């Protein structure tokens, strides 16, 4: 693996992003089809079962395919879940809209909805993709619709695939798109990095070697790629970071990236 400054990595083009989203949709659909009778199993998403995550994924695909659908859900979410931030209210509404669907019905719905979502993304004109929106969560800057479609949706799917595999005792199956998603997460981490310059080595099939910070690295941190991204999302991690640089470890343990 070759180390390079992660913040300087070239931004992906639309075709790369769409291809990664298609591959991730295929990967998570394969996991969903092997759920068996584990639909009520709890997951690392606090308060969400395997079925809840699946309902969210179906709703998210429907929202991505239809501006009318997502606008309606945002409005209903504000009314039905007024005590939650906008994004949490939206996801709660996605789940509520599919309360009557069985697990297998949700799998069929995702298999239908995600290809429609991808077609919508591929066809969306640049004038709409370049518009900025509020992400519905505190603190982060406004996003372009293109960034939400190209980056956030795919990494959200990817992380939920990790959740589902862990909850149902399935192995993670990797291909080239997994490394692409991991690289995009680390590029966002590097763009907001204020800790000491450090070399970050992520291991496993989706891993790579990165530099955080533009100055000469002051240390080397090693971690499993999947476990490290789970930590960035705020989920509990299984293994401690391997490093001797205490300031870098502290900065990485508290760093967060939106999924």
C-alpha positions in Angstrom: 0.0 0.0 0.0 1.2 3.5 -0.9 0.7 6.3 1.6 -0.8 9.5 0.3 -2.4 12.6 1.8 -6.0 11.6 2.0 -7.3 15.2 1.8 -5.7 15.7 -1.6 -7.4 12.6 -3.1 -9.3 13.5 -6.3 -13.1 13.7 -5.9 -15.0 10.9 -7.5 -16.9 11.5 -10.7 -20.6 10.6 -11.2 -20.0 7.3 -12.9 -17.6 6.1 -10.2 -20.1 7.0 -7.5 -23.0 5.4 -9.3 -21.1 2.2 -10.0 -20.1 2.0 -6.3 -23.8 2.6 -5.3 -24.9 -0.2 -7.6 -22.3 -2.6 -6.2 -23.2 -1.8 -2.6 -26.9 -2.3 -3.4 -26.2 -5.7 -4.8 -24.0 -6.6 -1.7 -26.6 -5.5 0.8 -29.4 -7.3 -1.1 -27.4 -10.5 -0.8 -27.2 -10.0 2.9 -30.9 -9.2 3.2 -31.8 -12.4 1.4 -29.9 -14.5 4.0 -31.6 -12.9 7.1 -33.7 -16.0 7.7 -35.8 -15.6 10.9 -33.5 -12.9 12.5 -35.7 -9.9 11.7 -36.2 -8.8 15.4 -32.5 -9.2 16.3 -31.1 -6.0 17.8 -28.3 -4.2 16.0 -25.5 -1.7 16.7 -28.0 1.1 15.8 -29.5 1.7 19.2 -33.2 0.9 19.3 -33.2 -0.5 15.8 -33.8 -4.2 14.9 -32.7 -5.9 11.7 -36.2 -5.3 10.4 -36.0 -1.6 11.3 -32.8 -1.1 9.4 -34.3 -2.9 6.4 -37.4 -0.7 6.5 -35.1 2.4 6.6 -33.1 1.2 3.6 -36.3 0.6 1.6 -37.6 4.1 2.6 -34.3 5.7 1.8 -34.3 4.1 -1.7 -37.9 5.3 -2.3 -36.9 8.8 -1.2 -33.9 8.9 -3.4 -36.1 7.9 -6.4 -38.8 10.4 -5.8 -38.6 14.1 -4.7 -42.3 14.0 -3.9 -41.9 11.0 -1.5 -39.0 12.5 0.4 -40.7 15.8 0.7 -43.8 14.2 2.1 -41.8 12.1 4.6 -39.9 15.1 5.8 -43.2 16.9 6.4 -44.8 13.9 8.1 -41.7 13.2 10.2 -41.7 16.7 11.6 -45.3 16.3 12.6 -45.1 12.7 14.0 -41.7 13.0 15.7 -41.4 16.6 16.8 -38.8 15.8 19.5 -36.2 14.5 17.1 -33.8 16.2 14.8 -34.9 16.3 11.2 -32.9 13.4 9.9 -33.9 11.2 12.8 -37.6 12.1 12.2 -37.2 11.3 8.5 -35.8 7.8 9.2 -38.4 7.2 11.8 -41.1 8.0 9.3 -39.4 5.7 6.7 -39.7 2.8 9.2 -43.3 3.8 10.2 -44.4 3.8 6.6 -43.4 0.2 6.3 -44.8 -1.1 9.7 -47.2 -3.5 8.0 -44.5 -5.1 5.7 -43.0 -8.5 6.7 -39.2 -9.0 6.5 -39.4 -10.9 3.1 -41.7 -8.2 1.7 -39.1 -5.5 2.7 -36.4 -7.5 0.9 -38.5 -7.6 -2.3 -39.3 -3.9 -1.9 -35.6 -3.0 -1.7 -34.8 -5.1 -4.7 -37.3 -3.0 -6.6 -36.6 0.4 -5.1 -32.9 0.6 -5.2 -32.5 0.2 -9.0 -35.1 2.9 -9.4 -33.1 5.1 -7.0 -30.0 4.6 -9.1 -31.8 5.5 -12.3 -33.0 8.7 -10.7 -29.5 9.6 -9.6 -27.9 8.9 -13.0 -30.5 11.0 -14.7 -30.6 14.0 -12.4 -29.4 17.2 -14.1 -26.4 19.1 -12.8 -28.4 22.2 -12.0 -30.3 20.2 -9.4 -27.2 18.2 -8.2 -25.4 21.4 -7.5 -28.1 22.8 -5.2 -27.2 22.9 -1.5 -29.4 21.5 1.3 -29.3 21.2 5.1 -28.4 17.7 6.0 -30.9 17.5 8.9 -28.3 17.0 11.6 -26.5 19.6 13.8 -23.2 21.3 13.0 -22.1 20.1 9.5 -22.1 22.6 6.6 -24.7 22.5 3.8 -24.3 19.6 1.3 -24.9 19.6 -2.4 -27.5 17.2 -3.5 -24.8 15.5 -5.6 -22.7 14.9 -2.6 -25.6 13.4 -0.7 -26.4 11.1 -3.6 -22.9 10.1 -4.6 -21.3 9.7 -1.2 -23.6 9.7 1.8 -26.2 7.2 0.6 -23.6 4.6 -0.5 -21.6 4.9 2.8 -24.9 4.7 4.8 -25.8 1.5 2.9 -22.3 0.1 3.5 -22.4 0.8 7.3 -25.8 -0.8 7.6 -24.5 -3.8 5.8 -21.9 -4.1 8.5 -24.7 -3.7 11.1 -26.8 -6.5 9.4 -23.8 -8.9 9.1 -22.9 -8.4 12.7 -26.5 -8.9 13.9 -27.2 -12.0 11.8 -23.7 -13.5 12.1 -23.0 -13.2 8.4 -19.5 -12.6 6.9 -18.7 -9.3 5.2 -18.0 -10.0 1.5 -15.7 -7.5 -0.1 -14.9 -6.3 -3.6 -13.3 -3.2 -5.2 -16.2 -0.9 -4.3 -15.7 -1.4 -0.6 -12.2 0.1 -0.8 -13.7 3.0 -2.8 -16.2 3.7 0.0 -13.6 3.5 2.7 -11.3 5.9 0.8 -14.1 8.4 0.5 -14.8 8.2 4.2 -11.1 8.9 5.0 -11.0 11.7 2.5 -13.8 13.4 4.5 -12.0 12.7 7.7 -8.8 14.2 6.4 -10.7 17.3 5.1 -11.7 18.3 8.7 -8.6 16.8 10.5 -7.1 19.0 13.2 -5.1 16.4 15.1 -1.4 15.7 14.6 -0.1 14.6 11.3 -0.2 10.8 11.3 0.0 7.8 9.0 -3.2 5.7 9.2 -3.0 2.1 8.1 -6.3 0.4 7.7 -6.1 -3.4 7.4 -8.3 -6.0 5.8 -9.7 -6.4 2.3 -11.1 -2.8 2.2 -8.0 -1.2 3.8 -5.4 1.2 2.5 -2.7 3.5 3.9 -3.3 7.2 4.3 -1.7 10.3 5.7 -3.8 12.7 7.9 -2.4 16.2 8.0 -0.1 17.9 5.5 3.1 18.0 7.6 5.5 15.2 8.3 3.7 12.4 10.1 4.5 12.2 13.9 3.3 8.7 14.3 1.7 5.6 12.8 -1.8 4.2 13.7 -3.0 0.8 12.6 -6.6 -0.4 12.7 -9.0 -2.8 11.0 -10.8 -0.8 8.3 -14.3 -1.9 9.1 -13.8 -1.5 12.9 -12.3 2.0 12.4 -15.2 3.2 10.2 -17.6 1.9 12.8 -15.8 4.1 15.3 -16.0 7.1 13.0 -19.8 6.6 12.8 -20.1 6.5 16.6 -20.7 2.8 16.9 -18.8 0.7 19.5 -15.5 -0.8 18.3 -14.2 -4.2 18.9 -10.4 -3.5 18.9 -8.2 -0.7 20.3 -6.2 1.4 17.9 -2.6 0.2 17.6 -0.2 3.1 18.1 2.3 4.7 20.4 1.3 8.3 19.5 -1.2 9.1 22.3 -2.4 12.5 20.9 -3.1 10.9 17.5 -5.0 8.0 19.1 -7.1 10.4 21.2 -7.9 12.5 18.1 -8.9 9.5 16.1 -11.0 8.0 18.9 -13.1 11.2 19.1 -13.2 11.9 15.3 -16.6 11.5 13.6 -17.7 11.3 10.0 -21.3 11.4 8.8 -22.8 8.1 7.5 
